[in-house]
Amino acid sequence: MDTADQQESAALKLLEKKMQSIINPSPLQPVKHPLLDALQLTLSVKRDDLLHPEISGNKWRKLKYNLLEARRQQVDHIVSFGGAYSNHLHALAAAGFHFNFKTKAIIRGESSYAGNPTLKQCSAWGMELQFVTRQEYKKRADPAYQQSLQTLYSNALILPEGGSNQLALPGVMEAVREMLQQTDHSVDHIVTATGSGGTLAGIIAGVRQYQPKTRVTGIAVLKNGHYLNQEIASLLNETRSRQRQEWCLQTELHHGGYAKVPAKLLDFCEQFTVQTAIPVEPIYTGKMFFGLFQLIKQGYFKQGEHIVALHTGGLQGLKGLQEKHKRG
Ligand SMILES: Cc1ncc(COP(=O)(O)O)c(C=O)c1O
């Protein structure tokens, strides 16, 4: 090993050590409900919201190997994209702060959003914010636009919206490995909220690696989510034909679309938290649990099955929601 290799390996070891020291193990919490008893189903929640107060849930899982890659490449910056209340940008900013990376966000919308609780906190952690029009934001995945960013930030790691790239998968696979260890491999079905598809792809990859008989269901939180089937398949490096048996994306449980929060969904979230002591927010995890109970009622799961729902965090978004409601 030459000196540069030794330095790289020392820097990676240091980062891994820091990660281990601040990220908590996430417990598996059983949920009791009369409906579950009636159908002889067992439900547990993998509490990834407890991984870290700021870098929580699937955001941590998806960032972990991207951060290690950024350190390996010794980049100056990590650049990514998101909406004004993005959980991903919030987690990336926190990770930049804790693990010593410069971060930059390209945000859809006007600069007046800079004062919202999510982005205020991102700035406080040192993230540089750049606001772009919705038109420009739409170009975020275009190869030419990506190339122009790479030229502008010649030594940067550019992460897609939601942090969903191939390096997101191994981190999510670790969550699957942990839940299997925590249950003595008795997981029949894993359920998660789906936005960009990276988390679902990581769970599918994890199941294939560690326990192929487990089925996986994603609950799309946005309208017209069919296109995500293709996104997930390409994250898994395959065409869509292989799926169906082992995984399924539910696209009709979105409550009207992304960030739509009808009163019945809000009521459900409140009740769920009171009954289980598990905090949820209505954009992702609340929608997932609502959908999960709908599927249970429809007989989607087989009698006797053990379902594990992944709590993907995102609770920081509640502050922004409260602010939006106050504004009316
Ligand atoms: C709290 C929360 N849960 C679930 C998701 C959906 O994850 P994915 O975009 O990987 O499908 C997101 C978005 O990243 C999220 O912020």
The ligand as a Tripos MOL2 file, in Angstrom:
@<TRIPOS>MOLECULE
LIG
   16    16     1     0     0
SMALL
NO_CHARGES

@<TRIPOS>ATOM
      1 C1        -39.5660    9.5980    5.9720 C.3       1 LIG1
      2 C2        -39.4590    8.9790    4.6230 C.ar      1 LIG1
      3 N1        -39.9470    7.7640    4.4420 N.ar      1 LIG1
      4 C3        -39.9160    7.1490    3.2450 C.ar      1 LIG1
      5 C4        -39.3320    7.7650    2.1550 C.ar      1 LIG1
      6 C5        -39.3330    7.0570    0.8560 C.3       1 LIG1
      7 O1        -38.1000    6.5070    0.5770 O.3       1 LIG1
      8 P1        -37.6330    6.3120   -0.9200 P.3       1 LIG1
      9 O2        -37.4980    7.6960   -1.5130 O.co2     1 LIG1
     10 O3        -36.3330    5.6380   -0.8010 O.co2     1 LIG1
     11 O4        -38.6610    5.5320   -1.6130 O.co2     1 LIG1
     12 C6        -38.7730    9.0430    2.2990 C.ar      1 LIG1
     13 C7        -38.0850    9.7060    1.1890 C.2       1 LIG1
     14 O5        -36.8730    9.5340    1.0840 O.2       1 LIG1
     15 C8        -38.8480    9.6720    3.5580 C.ar      1 LIG1
     16 O6        -38.3480   10.9020    3.7590 O.3       1 LIG1
@<TRIPOS>BOND
     1     1     2 1
     2     2     3 ar
     3     2    15 ar
     4     3     4 ar
     5     4     5 ar
     6     5     6 1
     7     5    12 ar
     8     6     7 1
     9     7     8 1
    10     8     9 2
    11     8    10 1
    12     8    11 1
    13    12    13 1
    14    12    15 ar
    15    13    14 2
    16    15    16 1
@<TRIPOS>SUBSTRUCTURE
     1 LIG1         1 GROUP 0 **** ****
